[in-house]
């Protein structure tokens, strides 16, 4: 299950998605290169400069990505 939360604060929108991590067997583990995350981070930076943020939090049980975009700024 993926949870999605969108909130407005301080003139911007905050997007948060999280999903539970399931225990994988060693032969099932994937070692992604995080290219998609880097791509999103670069696009946010190009569109909004320093007015956008992106944070990734990974715990033993939950993986969460949050990013913000300012309102009133044209990309």
N, CA, C and O atoms as a Tripos MOL2 file, in Angstrom:
@<TRIPOS>MOLECULE
protein
  300   299    75     0     0
PROTEIN
NO_CHARGES

@<TRIPOS>ATOM
      1 N           0.8440   -1.1690    0.0000 N.3       1 UNK1
      2 CA          0.0000    0.0000    0.0000 C.3       1 UNK1
      3 C           0.8970    1.2420    0.0000 C.2       1 UNK1
      4 O           1.8930    1.3100    0.7200 O.2       1 UNK1
      5 N           0.5240    2.2030   -0.8120 N.am      2 UNK2
      6 CA          1.2410    3.4680   -0.8870 C.3       2 UNK2
      7 C           0.3300    4.5570   -0.3370 C.2       2 UNK2
      8 O          -0.8330    4.6620   -0.7280 O.2       2 UNK2
      9 N           0.8650    5.3640    0.5710 N.am      3 UNK3
     10 CA          0.1220    6.4980    1.1230 C.3       3 UNK3
     11 C           0.6210    7.7710    0.4650 C.2       3 UNK3
     12 O           1.8250    7.9680    0.3010 O.2       3 UNK3
     13 N          -0.3170    8.6360    0.0880 N.am      4 UNK4
     14 CA          0.0070    9.9080   -0.5390 C.3       4 UNK4
     15 C          -0.6750   11.0120    0.2480 C.2       4 UNK4
     16 O          -1.8740   10.9490    0.5200 O.2       4 UNK4
     17 N           0.1040   12.0260    0.6120 N.am      5 UNK5
     18 CA         -0.4260   13.1670    1.3560 C.3       5 UNK5
     19 C           0.0410   14.4430    0.6590 C.2       5 UNK5
     20 O           1.2290   14.6170    0.3900 O.2       5 UNK5
     21 N          -0.9130   15.3340    0.3700 N.am      6 UNK6
     22 CA         -0.5890   16.6270   -0.2320 C.3       6 UNK6
     23 C          -1.1480   17.7030    0.6870 C.2       6 UNK6
     24 O          -2.3420   17.7210    0.9850 O.2       6 UNK6
     25 N          -0.2770   18.5970    1.1340 N.am      7 UNK7
     26 CA         -0.6980   19.6770    2.0240 C.3       7 UNK7
     27 C          -0.1680   21.0090    1.4940 C.2       7 UNK7
     28 O           0.7860   21.0570    0.7180 O.2       7 UNK7
     29 N          -0.8120   22.0800    1.9350 N.am      8 UNK8
     30 CA         -0.3570   23.4150    1.5790 C.3       8 UNK8
     31 C           0.1470   24.0860    2.8410 C.2       8 UNK8
     32 O          -0.5140   24.0650    3.8790 O.2       8 UNK8
     33 N           1.3380   24.6870    2.7400 N.am      9 UNK9
     34 CA          1.8870   25.4260    3.8740 C.3       9 UNK9
     35 C           2.8300   26.5170    3.3770 C.2       9 UNK9
     36 O           3.5600   26.3140    2.4060 O.2       9 UNK9
     37 N           2.8170   27.6390    4.0190 N.am     10 UNK10
     38 CA          3.7380   28.7480    3.7290 C.3      10 UNK10
     39 C           3.8660   29.0710    2.2420 C.2      10 UNK10
     40 O           4.9670   29.3050    1.7430 O.2      10 UNK10
     41 N           2.7570   29.0810    1.5530 N.am     11 UNK11
     42 CA          2.7800   29.4590    0.1450 C.3      11 UNK11
     43 C           3.2510   28.3770   -0.8010 C.2      11 UNK11
     44 O           3.5560   28.6630   -1.9590 O.2      11 UNK11
     45 N           3.3180   27.1340   -0.3350 N.am     12 UNK12
     46 CA          3.7630   26.0510   -1.2020 C.3      12 UNK12
     47 C           2.9690   24.7820   -0.9660 C.2      12 UNK12
     48 O           2.1540   24.6940   -0.0470 O.2      12 UNK12
     49 N           3.2230   23.8180   -1.8030 N.am     13 UNK13
     50 CA          2.5890   22.5150   -1.6610 C.3      13 UNK13
     51 C           3.6410   21.5050   -1.2320 C.2      13 UNK13
     52 O           4.7630   21.5100   -1.7390 O.2      13 UNK13
     53 N           3.2690   20.6330   -0.2900 N.am     14 UNK14
     54 CA          4.1410   19.5740    0.1880 C.3      14 UNK14
     55 C           3.5350   18.2370   -0.2300 C.2      14 UNK14
     56 O           2.3850   17.9470    0.1000 O.2      14 UNK14
     57 N           4.2910   17.4370   -0.9420 N.am     15 UNK15
     58 CA          3.8590   16.1150   -1.3960 C.3      15 UNK15
     59 C           4.6520   15.0670   -0.6320 C.2      15 UNK15
     60 O           5.8810   15.1220   -0.5950 O.2      15 UNK15
     61 N           3.9590   14.1150   -0.0220 N.am     16 UNK16
     62 CA          4.6240   13.0500    0.7170 C.3      16 UNK16
     63 C           4.0370   11.7080    0.3010 C.2      16 UNK16
     64 O           2.8230   11.5080    0.3490 O.2      16 UNK16
     65 N           4.9010   10.8020   -0.1030 N.am     17 UNK17
     66 CA          4.4680    9.4400   -0.4080 C.3      17 UNK17
     67 C           5.2740    8.4940    0.4660 C.2      17 UNK17
     68 O           6.4700    8.6940    0.6810 O.2      17 UNK17
     69 N           4.6080    7.4640    0.9660 N.am     18 UNK18
     70 CA          5.3100    6.4850    1.7830 C.3      18 UNK18
     71 C           4.7190    5.1090    1.5380 C.2      18 UNK18
     72 O           3.5400    4.9550    1.2180 O.2      18 UNK18
     73 N           5.5700    4.1270    1.6990 N.am     19 UNK19
     74 CA          5.1100    2.7550    1.5900 C.3      19 UNK19
     75 C           5.9160    1.8850    2.5510 C.2      19 UNK19
     76 O           7.0760    2.1590    2.8580 O.2      19 UNK19
     77 N           5.2540    0.8320    3.0080 N.am     20 UNK20
     78 CA          5.8970   -0.0980    3.9230 C.3      20 UNK20
     79 C           6.9250   -0.9210    3.1590 C.2      20 UNK20
     80 O           6.7170   -1.2910    2.0030 O.2      20 UNK20
     81 N           8.0300   -1.1950    3.8240 N.am     21 UNK21
     82 CA          9.0450   -2.0550    3.2410 C.3      21 UNK21
     83 C           8.7980   -3.4800    3.7080 C.2      21 UNK21
     84 O           8.5520   -3.7290    4.8880 O.2      21 UNK21
     85 N           8.8660   -4.3860    2.7880 N.am     22 UNK22
     86 CA          8.7000   -5.7910    3.1380 C.3      22 UNK22
     87 C          10.0710   -6.4460    3.1840 C.2      22 UNK22
     88 O          10.9700   -6.0900    2.4230 O.2      22 UNK22
     89 N          10.2160   -7.3880    4.0680 N.am     23 UNK23
     90 CA         11.4930   -8.0810    4.1830 C.3      23 UNK23
     91 C          11.7060   -8.9440    2.9480 C.2      23 UNK23
     92 O          10.8350   -9.7250    2.5620 O.2      23 UNK23
     93 N          12.8630   -8.7950    2.3400 N.am     24 UNK24
     94 CA         13.1780   -9.5680    1.1530 C.3      24 UNK24
     95 C          14.2770  -10.5680    1.4690 C.2      24 UNK24
     96 O          15.1290  -10.3350    2.3260 O.2      24 UNK24
     97 N          14.2380  -11.6600    0.7730 N.am     25 UNK25
     98 CA         15.3110  -12.6400    0.9000 C.3      25 UNK25
     99 C          16.5520  -12.0690    0.2160 C.2      25 UNK25
    100 O          16.4330  -11.2540   -0.6990 O.2      25 UNK25
    101 N          17.7450  -12.4910    0.6540 N.am     26 UNK26
    102 CA         18.9720  -11.9100    0.0670 C.3      26 UNK26
    103 C          19.0190  -11.9700   -1.4570 C.2      26 UNK26
    104 O          19.5180  -11.0360   -2.0840 O.2      26 UNK26
    105 N          18.5210  -13.0280   -2.0630 N.am     27 UNK27
    106 CA         18.5810  -13.1320   -3.5200 C.3      27 UNK27
    107 C          17.5340  -12.2580   -4.2030 C.2      27 UNK27
    108 O          17.5740  -12.0970   -5.4230 O.2      27 UNK27
    109 N          16.5910  -11.6860   -3.4370 N.am     28 UNK28
    110 CA         15.5680  -10.8160   -4.0170 C.3      28 UNK28
    111 C          15.9190   -9.3410   -3.9120 C.2      28 UNK28
    112 O          15.2500   -8.5060   -4.5210 O.2      28 UNK28
    113 N          16.9380   -9.0080   -3.1630 N.am     29 UNK29
    114 CA         17.2610   -7.6040   -2.9430 C.3      29 UNK29
    115 C          17.7120   -6.9430   -4.2290 C.2      29 UNK29
    116 O          18.4650   -7.5140   -5.0180 O.2      29 UNK29
    117 N          17.2320   -5.7260   -4.4170 N.am     30 UNK30
    118 CA         17.6060   -4.9510   -5.5930 C.3      30 UNK30
    119 C          18.5200   -3.8200   -5.1600 C.2      30 UNK30
    120 O          18.3270   -3.2330   -4.0950 O.2      30 UNK30
    121 N          19.4820   -3.5220   -5.9560 N.am     31 UNK31
    122 CA         20.3670   -2.3970   -5.6460 C.3      31 UNK31
    123 C          20.2000   -1.3570   -6.7400 C.2      31 UNK31
    124 O          21.0160   -1.2570   -7.6570 O.2      31 UNK31
    125 N          19.1340   -0.5890   -6.6280 N.am     32 UNK32
    126 CA         18.8490    0.4320   -7.6260 C.3      32 UNK32
    127 C          19.9090    1.5090   -7.6470 C.2      32 UNK32
    128 O          20.6570    1.6860   -6.6860 O.2      32 UNK32
    129 N          19.9630    2.2130   -8.7370 N.am     33 UNK33
    130 CA         20.9480    3.2810   -8.8840 C.3      33 UNK33
    131 C          20.3670    4.6430   -8.5290 C.2      33 UNK33
    132 O          21.0630    5.6560   -8.6010 O.2      33 UNK33
    133 N          19.0930    4.6690   -8.1460 N.am     34 UNK34
    134 CA         18.4120    5.8930   -7.7230 C.3      34 UNK34
    135 C          18.3880    6.9530   -8.8280 C.2      34 UNK34
    136 O          18.3760    8.1510   -8.5460 O.2      34 UNK34
    137 N          18.3820    6.5050  -10.0870 N.am     35 UNK35
    138 CA         18.3610    7.4330  -11.2080 C.3      35 UNK35
    139 C          17.0600    8.2320  -11.2470 C.2      35 UNK35
    140 O          17.0760    9.4250  -11.5520 O.2      35 UNK35
    141 N          15.9350    7.5870  -10.9410 N.am     36 UNK36
    142 CA         14.6500    8.2880  -10.9670 C.3      36 UNK36
    143 C          14.6320    9.3930   -9.9160 C.2      36 UNK36
    144 O          14.1640   10.4990  -10.1860 O.2      36 UNK36
    145 N          15.1380    9.0990   -8.7250 N.am     37 UNK37
    146 CA         15.1690   10.1120   -7.6660 C.3      37 UNK37
    147 C          16.0670   11.2800   -8.0570 C.2      37 UNK37
    148 O          15.7060   12.4370   -7.8410 O.2      37 UNK37
    149 N          17.2190   10.9910   -8.6230 N.am     38 UNK38
    150 CA         18.1140   12.0630   -9.0670 C.3      38 UNK38
    151 C          17.4670   12.8950  -10.1690 C.2      38 UNK38
    152 O          17.6240   14.1160  -10.1960 O.2      38 UNK38
    153 N          16.7430   12.2470  -11.0750 N.am     39 UNK39
    154 CA         16.0540   12.9340  -12.1560 C.3      39 UNK39
    155 C          15.0000   13.8900  -11.6040 C.2      39 UNK39
    156 O          14.9070   15.0360  -12.0440 O.2      39 UNK39
    157 N          14.2140   13.4250  -10.6510 N.am     40 UNK40
    158 CA         13.1810   14.2730  -10.0410 C.3      40 UNK40
    159 C          13.8240   15.4510   -9.3210 C.2      40 UNK40
    160 O          13.3680   16.5870   -9.4480 O.2      40 UNK40
    161 N          14.8750   15.1810   -8.5730 N.am     41 UNK41
    162 CA         15.5710   16.2540   -7.8460 C.3      41 UNK41
    163 C          16.0990   17.3140   -8.8220 C.2      41 UNK41
    164 O          15.9790   18.5110   -8.5590 O.2      41 UNK41
    165 N          16.6790   16.8820   -9.9410 N.am     42 UNK42
    166 CA         17.1980   17.8200  -10.9400 C.3      42 UNK42
    167 C          16.0780   18.6320  -11.5800 C.2      42 UNK42
    168 O          16.2340   19.8310  -11.8080 O.2      42 UNK42
    169 N          14.9530   17.9900  -11.8720 N.am     43 UNK43
    170 CA         13.8280   18.7030  -12.4840 C.3      43 UNK43
    171 C          13.2410   19.7440  -11.5290 C.2      43 UNK43
    172 O          12.8890   20.8470  -11.9470 O.2      43 UNK43
    173 N          13.1350   19.3900  -10.2470 N.am     44 UNK44
    174 CA         12.6520   20.3570   -9.2550 C.3      44 UNK44
    175 C          13.5970   21.5540   -9.1770 C.2      44 UNK44
    176 O          13.1500   22.6990   -9.1200 O.2      44 UNK44
    177 N          14.8950   21.2890   -9.1740 N.am     45 UNK45
    178 CA         15.8940   22.3550   -9.1000 C.3      45 UNK45
    179 C          15.8240   23.2630  -10.3350 C.2      45 UNK45
    180 O          15.8930   24.4860  -10.2140 O.2      45 UNK45
    181 N          15.6860   22.6620  -11.5160 N.am     46 UNK46
    182 CA         15.5850   23.4600  -12.7430 C.3      46 UNK46
    183 C          14.3220   24.3140  -12.7620 C.2      46 UNK46
    184 O          14.3540   25.4680  -13.1890 O.2      46 UNK46
    185 N          13.2210   23.7500  -12.3020 N.am     47 UNK47
    186 CA         11.9430   24.4600  -12.3590 C.3      47 UNK47
    187 C          11.7960   25.5050  -11.2660 C.2      47 UNK47
    188 O          11.2470   26.5790  -11.5120 O.2      47 UNK47
    189 N          12.2850   25.2070  -10.0420 N.am     48 UNK48
    190 CA         12.0010   26.0710   -8.8930 C.3      48 UNK48
    191 C          13.2350   26.5630   -8.1480 C.2      48 UNK48
    192 O          13.1060   27.2880   -7.1620 O.2      48 UNK48
    193 N          14.4050   26.1920   -8.5880 N.am     49 UNK49
    194 CA         15.6360   26.6260   -7.9190 C.3      49 UNK49
    195 C          15.6710   26.1590   -6.4760 C.2      49 UNK49
    196 O          15.3070   25.0250   -6.1650 O.2      49 UNK49
    197 N          16.1140   27.0480   -5.5990 N.am     50 UNK50
    198 CA         16.2300   26.7240   -4.1740 C.3      50 UNK50
    199 C          14.8960   26.7860   -3.4420 C.2      50 UNK50
    200 O          14.8490   26.5580   -2.2330 O.2      50 UNK50
    201 N          13.8170   27.0890   -4.1470 N.am     51 UNK51
    202 CA         12.5010   27.1950   -3.5130 C.3      51 UNK51
    203 C          11.8100   25.8410   -3.4020 C.2      51 UNK51
    204 O          10.6930   25.7530   -2.8920 O.2      51 UNK51
    205 N          12.4620   24.7960   -3.8710 N.am     52 UNK52
    206 CA         11.9050   23.4520   -3.7950 C.3      52 UNK52
    207 C          12.8490   22.5680   -2.9910 C.2      52 UNK52
    208 O          14.0630   22.7720   -2.9970 O.2      52 UNK52
    209 N          12.2840   21.5900   -2.3040 N.am     53 UNK53
    210 CA         13.0860   20.6560   -1.5270 C.3      53 UNK53
    211 C          12.6500   19.2290   -1.8440 C.2      53 UNK53
    212 O          11.5410   18.9990   -2.3270 O.2      53 UNK53
    213 N          13.5300   18.2860   -1.5700 N.am     54 UNK54
    214 CA         13.1930   16.8730   -1.6950 C.3      54 UNK54
    215 C          13.9660   16.1110   -0.6300 C.2      54 UNK54
    216 O          15.1870   16.2320   -0.5250 O.2      54 UNK54
    217 N          13.2410   15.3260    0.1590 N.am     55 UNK55
    218 CA         13.8520   14.5410    1.2260 C.3      55 UNK55
    219 C          13.4200   13.0920    1.1110 C.2      55 UNK55
    220 O          12.2760   12.7970    0.7640 O.2      55 UNK55
    221 N          14.3450   12.1910    1.4060 N.am     56 UNK56
    222 CA         14.0670   10.7610    1.3840 C.3      56 UNK56
    223 C          14.4350   10.1990    2.7520 C.2      56 UNK56
    224 O          15.5430   10.4010    3.2480 O.2      56 UNK56
    225 N          13.4850    9.4920    3.3470 N.am     57 UNK57
    226 CA         13.7180    8.8830    4.6550 C.3      57 UNK57
    227 C          13.4100    7.3960    4.5370 C.2      57 UNK57
    228 O          12.3180    7.0000    4.1300 O.2      57 UNK57
    229 N          14.3870    6.5920    4.8980 N.am     58 UNK58
    230 CA         14.2020    5.1390    4.8590 C.3      58 UNK58
    231 C          14.4820    4.5840    6.2520 C.2      58 UNK58
    232 O          15.5650    4.7820    6.8030 O.2      58 UNK58
    233 N          13.5050    3.8950    6.8090 N.am     59 UNK59
    234 CA         13.6800    3.1950    8.0720 C.3      59 UNK59
    235 C          13.5910    1.6980    7.7920 C.2      59 UNK59
    236 O          13.4700    1.2820    6.6390 O.2      59 UNK59
    237 N          13.6500    0.9060    8.8330 N.am     60 UNK60
    238 CA         13.5430   -0.5390    8.6470 C.3      60 UNK60
    239 C          12.1950   -0.9450    8.0660 C.2      60 UNK60
    240 O          12.0910   -1.9620    7.3800 O.2      60 UNK60
    241 N          11.1500   -0.1390    8.3450 N.am     61 UNK61
    242 CA          9.8060   -0.5450    7.9550 C.3      61 UNK61
    243 C           9.1110    0.3840    6.9680 C.2      61 UNK61
    244 O           8.0740    0.0210    6.4130 O.2      61 UNK61
    245 N           9.6620    1.5830    6.7360 N.am     62 UNK62
    246 CA          8.9550    2.5670    5.9200 C.3      62 UNK62
    247 C           9.9190    3.3280    5.0120 C.2      62 UNK62
    248 O          11.0360    3.6600    5.4080 O.2      62 UNK62
    249 N           9.4650    3.5980    3.7880 N.am     63 UNK63
    250 CA         10.2290    4.3920    2.8210 C.3      63 UNK63
    251 C           9.3740    5.5970    2.4660 C.2      63 UNK63
    252 O           8.2520    5.4400    1.9850 O.2      63 UNK63
    253 N           9.8910    6.8030    2.6980 N.am     64 UNK64
    254 CA          9.1180    8.0270    2.5060 C.3      64 UNK64
    255 C           9.9060    9.0200    1.6570 C.2      64 UNK64
    256 O          11.0940    9.2520    1.8800 O.2      64 UNK64
    257 N           9.2150    9.5990    0.6800 N.am     65 UNK65
    258 CA          9.7860   10.6780   -0.1230 C.3      65 UNK65
    259 C           8.8620   11.8830    0.0120 C.2      65 UNK65
    260 O           7.6510   11.7780   -0.1790 O.2      65 UNK65
    261 N           9.4510   13.0270    0.3440 N.am     66 UNK66
    262 CA          8.7050   14.2820    0.4510 C.3      66 UNK66
    263 C           9.3680   15.3150   -0.4460 C.2      66 UNK66
    264 O          10.5940   15.4040   -0.5160 O.2      66 UNK66
    265 N           8.5370   16.0940   -1.1290 N.am     67 UNK67
    266 CA          9.0820   17.2300   -1.8620 C.3      67 UNK67
    267 C           8.0940   18.3690   -1.8120 C.2      67 UNK67
    268 O           6.8930   18.1650   -1.6360 O.2      67 UNK67
    269 N           8.6130   19.5730   -1.9700 N.am     68 UNK68
    270 CA          7.7650   20.7570   -1.9260 C.3      68 UNK68
    271 C           8.0060   21.5910   -3.1710 C.2      68 UNK68
    272 O           9.0890   21.5860   -3.7570 O.2      68 UNK68
    273 N           6.9640   22.3020   -3.5500 N.am     69 UNK69
    274 CA          7.0650   23.2740   -4.6350 C.3      69 UNK69
    275 C           6.3710   24.5560   -4.1810 C.2      69 UNK69
    276 O           5.3600   24.4980   -3.4800 O.2      69 UNK69
    277 N           6.8960   25.6940   -4.5690 N.am     70 UNK70
    278 CA          6.2600   26.9480   -4.1820 C.3      70 UNK70
    279 C           5.0270   27.2290   -5.0350 C.2      70 UNK70
    280 O           4.9730   26.8490   -6.2050 O.2      70 UNK70
    281 N           4.0660   27.8800   -4.4570 N.am     71 UNK71
    282 CA          2.8980   28.3280   -5.2230 C.3      71 UNK71
    283 C           3.1970   29.6870   -5.8290 C.2      71 UNK71
    284 O           3.9140   30.4930   -5.2350 O.2      71 UNK71
    285 N           2.6550   29.9440   -6.9990 N.am     72 UNK72
    286 CA          2.8140   31.2430   -7.6270 C.3      72 UNK72
    287 C           4.1080   31.3920   -8.4200 C.2      72 UNK72
    288 O           4.3950   32.4760   -8.9280 O.2      72 UNK72
    289 N           4.8950   30.3170   -8.5340 N.am     73 UNK73
    290 CA          6.1320   30.3580   -9.3140 C.3      73 UNK73
    291 C           5.9200   29.4910  -10.5440 C.2      73 UNK73
    292 O           5.5860   28.3120  -10.4280 O.2      73 UNK73
    293 N           6.1100   30.0630  -11.7010 N.am     74 UNK74
    294 CA          5.9340   29.3220  -12.9430 C.3      74 UNK74
    295 C           7.1930   28.5320  -13.2470 C.2      74 UNK74
    296 O           8.2870   29.0960  -13.2410 O.2      74 UNK74
    297 N           7.0630   27.2190  -13.5140 N.am     75 UNK75
    298 CA          8.2580   26.4230  -13.8600 C.3      75 UNK75
    299 C           8.7690   26.7620  -15.2400 C.2      75 UNK75
    300 O           9.7620   26.1900  -15.6890 O.2      75 UNK75
@<TRIPOS>BOND
     1     1     2 1
     2     2     3 1
     3     3     4 2
     4     3     5 am
     5     5     6 1
     6     6     7 1
     7     7     8 2
     8     7     9 am
     9     9    10 1
    10    10    11 1
    11    11    12 2
    12    11    13 am
    13    13    14 1
    14    14    15 1
    15    15    16 2
    16    15    17 am
    17    17    18 1
    18    18    19 1
    19    19    20 2
    20    19    21 am
    21    21    22 1
    22    22    23 1
    23    23    24 2
    24    23    25 am
    25    25    26 1
    26    26    27 1
    27    27    28 2
    28    27    29 am
    29    29    30 1
    30    30    31 1
    31    31    32 2
    32    31    33 am
    33    33    34 1
    34    34    35 1
    35    35    36 2
    36    35    37 am
    37    37    38 1
    38    38    39 1
    39    39    40 2
    40    39    41 am
    41    41    42 1
    42    42    43 1
    43    43    44 2
    44    43    45 am
    45    45    46 1
    46    46    47 1
    47    47    48 2
    48    47    49 am
    49    49    50 1
    50    50    51 1
    51    51    52 2
    52    51    53 am
    53    53    54 1
    54    54    55 1
    55    55    56 2
    56    55    57 am
    57    57    58 1
    58    58    59 1
    59    59    60 2
    60    59    61 am
    61    61    62 1
    62    62    63 1
    63    63    64 2
    64    63    65 am
    65    65    66 1
    66    66    67 1
    67    67    68 2
    68    67    69 am
    69    69    70 1
    70    70    71 1
    71    71    72 2
    72    71    73 am
    73    73    74 1
    74    74    75 1
    75    75    76 2
    76    75    77 am
    77    77    78 1
    78    78    79 1
    79    79    80 2
    80    79    81 am
    81    81    82 1
    82    82    83 1
    83    83    84 2
    84    83    85 am
    85    85    86 1
    86    86    87 1
    87    87    88 2
    88    87    89 am
    89    89    90 1
    90    90    91 1
    91    91    92 2
    92    91    93 am
    93    93    94 1
    94    94    95 1
    95    95    96 2
    96    95    97 am
    97    97    98 1
    98    98    99 1
    99    99   100 2
   100    99   101 am
   101   101   102 1
   102   102   103 1
   103   103   104 2
   104   103   105 am
   105   105   106 1
   106   106   107 1
   107   107   108 2
   108   107   109 am
   109   109   110 1
   110   110   111 1
   111   111   112 2
   112   111   113 am
   113   113   114 1
   114   114   115 1
   115   115   116 2
   116   115   117 am
   117   117   118 1
   118   118   119 1
   119   119   120 2
   120   119   121 am
   121   121   122 1
   122   122   123 1
   123   123   124 2
   124   123   125 am
   125   125   126 1
   126   126   127 1
   127   127   128 2
   128   127   129 am
   129   129   130 1
   130   130   131 1
   131   131   132 2
   132   131   133 am
   133   133   134 1
   134   134   135 1
   135   135   136 2
   136   135   137 am
   137   137   138 1
   138   138   139 1
   139   139   140 2
   140   139   141 am
   141   141   142 1
   142   142   143 1
   143   143   144 2
   144   143   145 am
   145   145   146 1
   146   146   147 1
   147   147   148 2
   148   147   149 am
   149   149   150 1
   150   150   151 1
   151   151   152 2
   152   151   153 am
   153   153   154 1
   154   154   155 1
   155   155   156 2
   156   155   157 am
   157   157   158 1
   158   158   159 1
   159   159   160 2
   160   159   161 am
   161   161   162 1
   162   162   163 1
   163   163   164 2
   164   163   165 am
   165   165   166 1
   166   166   167 1
   167   167   168 2
   168   167   169 am
   169   169   170 1
   170   170   171 1
   171   171   172 2
   172   171   173 am
   173   173   174 1
   174   174   175 1
   175   175   176 2
   176   175   177 am
   177   177   178 1
   178   178   179 1
   179   179   180 2
   180   179   181 am
   181   181   182 1
   182   182   183 1
   183   183   184 2
   184   183   185 am
   185   185   186 1
   186   186   187 1
   187   187   188 2
   188   187   189 am
   189   189   190 1
   190   190   191 1
   191   191   192 2
   192   191   193 am
   193   193   194 1
   194   194   195 1
   195   195   196 2
   196   195   197 am
   197   197   198 1
   198   198   199 1
   199   199   200 2
   200   199   201 am
   201   201   202 1
   202   202   203 1
   203   203   204 2
   204   203   205 am
   205   205   206 1
   206   206   207 1
   207   207   208 2
   208   207   209 am
   209   209   210 1
   210   210   211 1
   211   211   212 2
   212   211   213 am
   213   213   214 1
   214   214   215 1
   215   215   216 2
   216   215   217 am
   217   217   218 1
   218   218   219 1
   219   219   220 2
   220   219   221 am
   221   221   222 1
   222   222   223 1
   223   223   224 2
   224   223   225 am
   225   225   226 1
   226   226   227 1
   227   227   228 2
   228   227   229 am
   229   229   230 1
   230   230   231 1
   231   231   232 2
   232   231   233 am
   233   233   234 1
   234   234   235 1
   235   235   236 2
   236   235   237 am
   237   237   238 1
   238   238   239 1
   239   239   240 2
   240   239   241 am
   241   241   242 1
   242   242   243 1
   243   243   244 2
   244   243   245 am
   245   245   246 1
   246   246   247 1
   247   247   248 2
   248   247   249 am
   249   249   250 1
   250   250   251 1
   251   251   252 2
   252   251   253 am
   253   253   254 1
   254   254   255 1
   255   255   256 2
   256   255   257 am
   257   257   258 1
   258   258   259 1
   259   259   260 2
   260   259   261 am
   261   261   262 1
   262   262   263 1
   263   263   264 2
   264   263   265 am
   265   265   266 1
   266   266   267 1
   267   267   268 2
   268   267   269 am
   269   269   270 1
   270   270   271 1
   271   271   272 2
   272   271   273 am
   273   273   274 1
   274   274   275 1
   275   275   276 2
   276   275   277 am
   277   277   278 1
   278   278   279 1
   279   279   280 2
   280   279   281 am
   281   281   282 1
   282   282   283 1
   283   283   284 2
   284   283   285 am
   285   285   286 1
   286   286   287 1
   287   287   288 2
   288   287   289 am
   289   289   290 1
   290   290   291 1
   291   291   292 2
   292   291   293 am
   293   293   294 1
   294   294   295 1
   295   295   296 2
   296   295   297 am
   297   297   298 1
   298   298   299 1
   299   299   300 2
@<TRIPOS>SUBSTRUCTURE
     1 UNK1         2 RESIDUE 1 A UNK
     2 UNK2         6 RESIDUE 1 A UNK
     3 UNK3        10 RESIDUE 1 A UNK
     4 UNK4        14 RESIDUE 1 A UNK
     5 UNK5        18 RESIDUE 1 A UNK
     6 UNK6        22 RESIDUE 1 A UNK
     7 UNK7        26 RESIDUE 1 A UNK
     8 UNK8        30 RESIDUE 1 A UNK
     9 UNK9        34 RESIDUE 1 A UNK
    10 UNK10       38 RESIDUE 1 A UNK
    11 UNK11       42 RESIDUE 1 A UNK
    12 UNK12       46 RESIDUE 1 A UNK
    13 UNK13       50 RESIDUE 1 A UNK
    14 UNK14       54 RESIDUE 1 A UNK
    15 UNK15       58 RESIDUE 1 A UNK
    16 UNK16       62 RESIDUE 1 A UNK
    17 UNK17       66 RESIDUE 1 A UNK
    18 UNK18       70 RESIDUE 1 A UNK
    19 UNK19       74 RESIDUE 1 A UNK
    20 UNK20       78 RESIDUE 1 A UNK
    21 UNK21       82 RESIDUE 1 A UNK
    22 UNK22       86 RESIDUE 1 A UNK
    23 UNK23       90 RESIDUE 1 A UNK
    24 UNK24       94 RESIDUE 1 A UNK
    25 UNK25       98 RESIDUE 1 A UNK
    26 UNK26      102 RESIDUE 1 A UNK
    27 UNK27      106 RESIDUE 1 A UNK
    28 UNK28      110 RESIDUE 1 A UNK
    29 UNK29      114 RESIDUE 1 A UNK
    30 UNK30      118 RESIDUE 1 A UNK
    31 UNK31      122 RESIDUE 1 A UNK
    32 UNK32      126 RESIDUE 1 A UNK
    33 UNK33      130 RESIDUE 1 A UNK
    34 UNK34      134 RESIDUE 1 A UNK
    35 UNK35      138 RESIDUE 1 A UNK
    36 UNK36      142 RESIDUE 1 A UNK
    37 UNK37      146 RESIDUE 1 A UNK
    38 UNK38      150 RESIDUE 1 A UNK
    39 UNK39      154 RESIDUE 1 A UNK
    40 UNK40      158 RESIDUE 1 A UNK
    41 UNK41      162 RESIDUE 1 A UNK
    42 UNK42      166 RESIDUE 1 A UNK
    43 UNK43      170 RESIDUE 1 A UNK
    44 UNK44      174 RESIDUE 1 A UNK
    45 UNK45      178 RESIDUE 1 A UNK
    46 UNK46      182 RESIDUE 1 A UNK
    47 UNK47      186 RESIDUE 1 A UNK
    48 UNK48      190 RESIDUE 1 A UNK
    49 UNK49      194 RESIDUE 1 A UNK
    50 UNK50      198 RESIDUE 1 A UNK
    51 UNK51      202 RESIDUE 1 A UNK
    52 UNK52      206 RESIDUE 1 A UNK
    53 UNK53      210 RESIDUE 1 A UNK
    54 UNK54      214 RESIDUE 1 A UNK
    55 UNK55      218 RESIDUE 1 A UNK
    56 UNK56      222 RESIDUE 1 A UNK
    57 UNK57      226 RESIDUE 1 A UNK
    58 UNK58      230 RESIDUE 1 A UNK
    59 UNK59      234 RESIDUE 1 A UNK
    60 UNK60      238 RESIDUE 1 A UNK
    61 UNK61      242 RESIDUE 1 A UNK
    62 UNK62      246 RESIDUE 1 A UNK
    63 UNK63      250 RESIDUE 1 A UNK
    64 UNK64      254 RESIDUE 1 A UNK
    65 UNK65      258 RESIDUE 1 A UNK
    66 UNK66      262 RESIDUE 1 A UNK
    67 UNK67      266 RESIDUE 1 A UNK
    68 UNK68      270 RESIDUE 1 A UNK
    69 UNK69      274 RESIDUE 1 A UNK
    70 UNK70      278 RESIDUE 1 A UNK
    71 UNK71      282 RESIDUE 1 A UNK
    72 UNK72      286 RESIDUE 1 A UNK
    73 UNK73      290 RESIDUE 1 A UNK
    74 UNK74      294 RESIDUE 1 A UNK
    75 UNK75      298 RESIDUE 1 A UNK
